[in-house]
Amino acid sequence: MNQRQTVAERGGAGRPGKNGDGAERHEEIHRSISDAIIEHRLRPGARLREDALAEVFGISRTGIRKILQRLALEQLVTLTPRRGASVTRPTADEAKDVFDARQMVECGLMPEVARRITEEDLRALRDMARRERQALKSGEQSTAIRLSADFHARLARISGNATLADFVERLCSRSSLILAVYGNPGHLGCESHDHDDLIGHLEAGNGERAQAFMSRHLKAIEASLSIVEEAAEAPDLHRIFSD
């Protein structure tokens, strides 16, 4: 079912349908906008007009405003007085901060991940790594970026520390935006087999090697970034969210 059909079933564009502003609907819209940002369908600097989004998703402007405020807390959206919301444009300093934080947190979690990882976890991680490689091979950069972020978030969940796992997930979302903007097409800044090699260290229960490998992996991604400023643009919200 495409987004246009969903909007129509909920009362049509611009008219909130039954339960159109409910928590579940808000979660769906948050995910749609977040995905569009991370997958680079909404580019950094793009304005996000409340009235246009309300029409596209068929909910109230108040509901859209709450969703944008949540995205702002996650640092995917920037709210500016009298200008409204726009997709966050990460700077070189912000990119460095994000990867420094990932070094401290993700690398620190690897020994516990190696201790707790199960066969089911290993199968799931291998499948994610396989789909990431296939996406890159097929030229689906945005899909590969999303799968890479999901891979790292899944690793953090295995540690059993829900608070740090939530933090890693947010860092991965910001990294995805940074990669989508400043990364190299067809490449995620690391070798395509990196995630498979990391899985091998975890499967062997070698937390120290997994920790060292993760550090090199993250440094390689950061080193591949090419920070180039882009002009702001006005996105076609109907086109982006109607597929």
Salt bridges, closest charged atoms under 4 A:
GLU27 OE1 - ARG70 NH1 2.90
GLU28 OE1 - ARG10 NH2 3.51
GLU28 OE1 - ARG25 NH1 3.19
ASP35 OD1 - ARG31 NE 3.49
ASP35 OD1 - ARG146 NH2 2.11
GLU39 OE1 - ARG41 NH2 3.23
GLU50 OE1 - ARG61 NH2 3.54
GLU50 OE1 - ARG65 NH2 2.85
ASP51 OD2 - ARG49 NH2 2.68
GLU55 OE2 - HIS238 NE2 3.79
GLU74 OE1 - HIS30 NE2 2.92
GLU74 OE2 - ARG70 NE 3.43
ASP100 OD2 - LYS96 NZ 2.88
GLU106 OE2 - ARG102 NE 2.46
GLU106 OE1 - HIS152 ND1 2.73
GLU112 OE2 - ARG115 NH2 2.63
GLU112 OE2 - ARG116 NH1 3.92
ASP121 OD1 - ARG154 NH2 3.31
ASP127 OD1 - ARG130 NH2 2.64
ASP127 OD2 - ARG131 NE 3.06
GLU132 OE1 - HIS195 ND1 2.82
ASP166 OD1 - ARG157 NH2 2.51
GLU169 OE1 - ARG157 NH2 2.94
ASP194 OD2 - HIS217 ND1 3.05
ASP196 OD2 - ARG133 NH1 2.29
ASP197 OD2 - HIS193 ND1 2.87
GLU203 OE1 - ARG126 NH2 2.56
GLU230 OE1 - ARG43 NH2 3.00
GLU233 OE1 - ARG43 NE 3.73
